Amino acid sequence: MSAADSGAAPHIAILGAGPAGVAAAYKLGARGFRVSVFERAAGPGGNSSSFPVAGVICDYGSHRFHPVAEPAVLADVKALLGEDLLLRPRHGRIRLGGRWIHFPLKPVDALINLPKPFAASLMLDAVVKRFRKAPEGPATFASVLEAGLGPTIARNFYFPYVRKLWGLAPEELAVTLAERRVSGSSVGRILAKMIRQLPGLRSPTAGRFYYPKKGFGQIITTMAERAAAQGAEFHYGAQVAGIEIEGGRAAAVAVETEAGRERVVADRILSTIPISTLVRLTGDAAPAPVQAAAKALRSRGMILIYLVLKTDRFTEYDAHYFPELSVPISRMSEPKNYSASREPAGRTVLCAELPADPGDRWWQMSDAELGEAYVGWLEAMGLPVTCAVLGTETRRLTHAYPVYDLDFQRHFSVMDDWLSGLEGLMTFGRQGLFAHDNTHHAFAMAYGAADCLDAQGGFDAGKWAGYRREFESHVVED
Ligand SMILES: Cc1cc2nc3c(=O)[nH]c(=O)nc-3n(C[C@H](O)[C@H](O)[C@H](O)COP(=O)(O)OP(=O)(O)OC[C@H]3O[C@@H](n4cnc5c(N)ncnc54)[C@H](O)[C@@H]3O)c2cc1C
């Protein structure tokens, strides 16, 4: 007998307490559902968590809450954080042609600082764009970006950058990445973004981002606290180790904690863990092609290297972007500059994002070795460390970016089709839908999922299909 039949509130099991899982608990708890969240980490936040490194609050790489968030999501985040949510100007730099350019791009700065031959090639690309012939063969990330942006920016910026991020050549990446996941995938879009920065045309949030006083993760911990106050139960250190499928229905979840293994029966399971993990956890219930697709779908990992320096501040910039292949890191952020914090005095942290995969040469290096290499990369980029290095810490993410190779859509669809046919189970979130999405998108997905459940726990499949089409239009903000 389901909870709905007995008149009790439906019991919803949520797998994962990253932004998607927490936002689902927050929405459903508010409506009186019985909610249990299972998260293997010690707290909420997933890849959007914050934590102290030598007393400095740090994130998993550069994290900003983007003002383009859906109005309902933004309104909730503002209400939850109150005065702790700061609206900060973006102040980053990117290295192009050996020069530092403000990032996001600003028209005057770009005109003055871009190397002249580079700027001339850019302009020529824009002029000849309409006469350029479409490349032969199936479209790839490389062909779409080159057609949209021209060879200069595509080859000098995007191509080396994606090689670094995904470890693949641009020709080996799917067109989806360019069309739906790159916010500046055409000259028109980049120019429109730059023009929106001009005084007089600028909206109050153009070139700005929201950031909480206590780190990006404060958004998710505050939402989790509110969900808990509404009655949601959060179980941390709780690894989801199996999903029971019976008669085409997701019947129960096996959860492992320090206390042992427990079988949790729920009216509905909302999963935000990686879709391939979800499939694996169903064991032999998944047909062989679905199991094969789960093995084939790849995520890119990332090592975050936190260099602790004996100085108040290393630079005035929040982030430095390194598209060129001469250094392996893709971005460096200085966490204190995100919240304009002066605390702690006499110490700052520089966080480098090093795309890597478990088992590769970077993954096998010790923290000290990575710290030493990092100092060398900074020197090579013209940013020598002249103060004392107090230490290095690292954090290693196995699921940082979905890898959109040429076969990913086929593998994803095989899993998605099978999972969508199971009763009582939904998958969403960045990992759950294999989407290169921002935190506000993960929130929007959770809000959509919650909206598809009625008070008795019934599920509106047609509405969910509509939301899924909407999610396809998400474009990732850098
Ligand atoms: C380097 C980097 C920079 C980023 N910058 C930004 C930014 O500036 N702005 C922005 O909006 N977004 C940014 N993002 C994206 C943001 O981090 C994600 O969109 C967001 O965290 C996705 O939330 P999620 O809940 O869908 O997934 P996740 O955050 O990945 O959460 C999934 C959760 O599931 C848990 N889990 C997995 N397996 C199990 C299991 N078997 N049992 C129990 N729990 C499990 C994990 O521990 C995790 O807590 C960035 C991401 C990266 C990697």
Ligand as a Chemical Component Dictionary entry (heavy atoms), coordinates in Angstrom:
data_LIG
# 
_chem_comp.id                   LIG 
_chem_comp.type                 NON-POLYMER 
_chem_comp.pdbx_formal_charge   0 
_chem_comp.three_letter_code    LIG 
# 
loop_
_chem_comp_atom.comp_id 
_chem_comp_atom.atom_id 
_chem_comp_atom.alt_atom_id 
_chem_comp_atom.type_symbol 
_chem_comp_atom.charge 
_chem_comp_atom.model_Cartn_x 
_chem_comp_atom.model_Cartn_y 
_chem_comp_atom.model_Cartn_z 
_chem_comp_atom.pdbx_ordinal 
LIG C1  C1  C 0 35.112 23.972 -11.609 1  
LIG C2  C2  C 0 33.630 24.271 -11.597 2  
LIG C3  C3  C 0 33.200 25.592 -11.600 3  
LIG C4  C4  C 0 31.837 25.883 -11.599 4  
LIG N1  N1  N 0 31.443 27.194 -11.576 5  
LIG C5  C5  C 0 30.137 27.483 -11.484 6  
LIG C6  C6  C 0 29.694 28.849 -11.383 7  
LIG O1  O1  O 0 30.496 29.782 -11.394 8  
LIG N2  N2  N 0 28.368 29.095 -11.261 9  
LIG C7  C7  C 0 27.447 28.086 -11.249 10 
LIG O2  O2  O 0 26.248 28.379 -11.131 11 
LIG N3  N3  N 0 27.819 26.786 -11.359 12 
LIG C8  C8  C 0 29.139 26.465 -11.469 13 
LIG N4  N4  N 0 29.532 25.154 -11.566 14 
LIG C9  C9  C 0 28.496 24.107 -11.646 15 
LIG C10 C10 C 0 27.935 23.695 -10.281 16 
LIG O3  O3  O 0 28.981 23.246 -9.466  17 
LIG C11 C11 C 0 26.900 22.598 -10.547 18 
LIG O4  O4  O 0 25.951 23.050 -11.501 19 
LIG C12 C12 C 0 26.104 22.159 -9.339  20 
LIG O5  O5  O 0 26.901 21.779 -8.233  21 
LIG C13 C13 C 0 25.240 20.978 -9.785  22 
LIG O6  O6  O 0 24.429 20.551 -8.719  23 
LIG P1  P1  P 0 23.859 19.072 -8.687  24 
LIG O7  O7  O 0 23.135 18.913 -7.409  25 
LIG O8  O8  O 0 23.117 18.812 -9.944  26 
LIG O9  O9  O 0 25.162 18.104 -8.719  27 
LIG P2  P2  P 0 26.376 17.981 -7.692  28 
LIG O10 O10 O 0 26.757 19.284 -7.129  29 
LIG O11 O11 O 0 27.423 17.205 -8.401  30 
LIG O12 O12 O 0 25.759 17.095 -6.510  31 
LIG C14 C14 C 0 25.558 15.708 -6.633  32 
LIG C15 C15 C 0 25.617 15.103 -5.232  33 
LIG O13 O13 O 0 25.363 13.692 -5.297  34 
LIG C16 C16 C 0 26.201 13.056 -4.343  35 
LIG N5  N5  N 0 26.346 11.641 -4.707  36 
LIG C17 C17 C 0 26.910 11.117 -5.827  37 
LIG N6  N6  N 0 26.872 9.766  -5.781  38 
LIG C18 C18 C 0 26.254 9.436  -4.629  39 
LIG C19 C19 C 0 25.900 8.191  -4.023  40 
LIG N7  N7  N 0 26.164 7.010  -4.603  41 
LIG N8  N8  N 0 25.274 8.225  -2.817  42 
LIG C20 C20 C 0 24.974 9.402  -2.207  43 
LIG N9  N9  N 0 25.299 10.608 -2.735  44 
LIG C21 C21 C 0 25.923 10.621 -3.930  45 
LIG C22 C22 C 0 27.502 13.846 -4.445  46 
LIG O14 O14 O 0 28.294 13.642 -3.282  47 
LIG C23 C23 C 0 26.983 15.271 -4.579  48 
LIG O15 O15 O 0 26.821 15.891 -3.319  49 
LIG C24 C24 C 0 30.895 24.826 -11.599 50 
LIG C25 C25 C 0 31.327 23.494 -11.595 51 
LIG C26 C26 C 0 32.686 23.206 -11.601 52 
LIG C27 C27 C 0 33.138 21.769 -11.604 53 
# 
loop_
_chem_comp_bond.comp_id 
_chem_comp_bond.atom_id_1 
_chem_comp_bond.atom_id_2 
_chem_comp_bond.value_order 
_chem_comp_bond.pdbx_ordinal 
LIG C1  C2  SING 1  
LIG C2  C3  SING 2  
LIG C2  C26 DOUB 3  
LIG C3  C4  DOUB 4  
LIG C4  N1  SING 5  
LIG C4  C24 SING 6  
LIG N1  C5  DOUB 7  
LIG C5  C6  SING 8  
LIG C5  C8  SING 9  
LIG C6  O1  DOUB 10 
LIG C6  N2  SING 11 
LIG N2  C7  SING 12 
LIG C7  O2  DOUB 13 
LIG C7  N3  SING 14 
LIG N3  C8  DOUB 15 
LIG C8  N4  SING 16 
LIG N4  C9  SING 17 
LIG N4  C24 SING 18 
LIG C9  C10 SING 19 
LIG C10 O3  SING 20 
LIG C10 C11 SING 21 
LIG C11 O4  SING 22 
LIG C11 C12 SING 23 
LIG C12 O5  SING 24 
LIG C12 C13 SING 25 
LIG C13 O6  SING 26 
LIG O6  P1  SING 27 
LIG P1  O7  DOUB 28 
LIG P1  O8  SING 29 
LIG P1  O9  SING 30 
LIG O9  P2  SING 31 
LIG P2  O10 DOUB 32 
LIG P2  O11 SING 33 
LIG P2  O12 SING 34 
LIG O12 C14 SING 35 
LIG C14 C15 SING 36 
LIG C15 O13 SING 37 
LIG C15 C23 SING 38 
LIG O13 C16 SING 39 
LIG C16 N5  SING 40 
LIG C16 C22 SING 41 
LIG N5  C17 SING 42 
LIG N5  C21 SING 43 
LIG C17 N6  DOUB 44 
LIG N6  C18 SING 45 
LIG C18 C19 SING 46 
LIG C18 C21 DOUB 47 
LIG C19 N7  SING 48 
LIG C19 N8  DOUB 49 
LIG N8  C20 SING 50 
LIG C20 N9  DOUB 51 
LIG N9  C21 SING 52 
LIG C22 O14 SING 53 
LIG C22 C23 SING 54 
LIG C23 O15 SING 55 
LIG C24 C25 DOUB 56 
LIG C25 C26 SING 57 
LIG C26 C27 SING 58 
# 
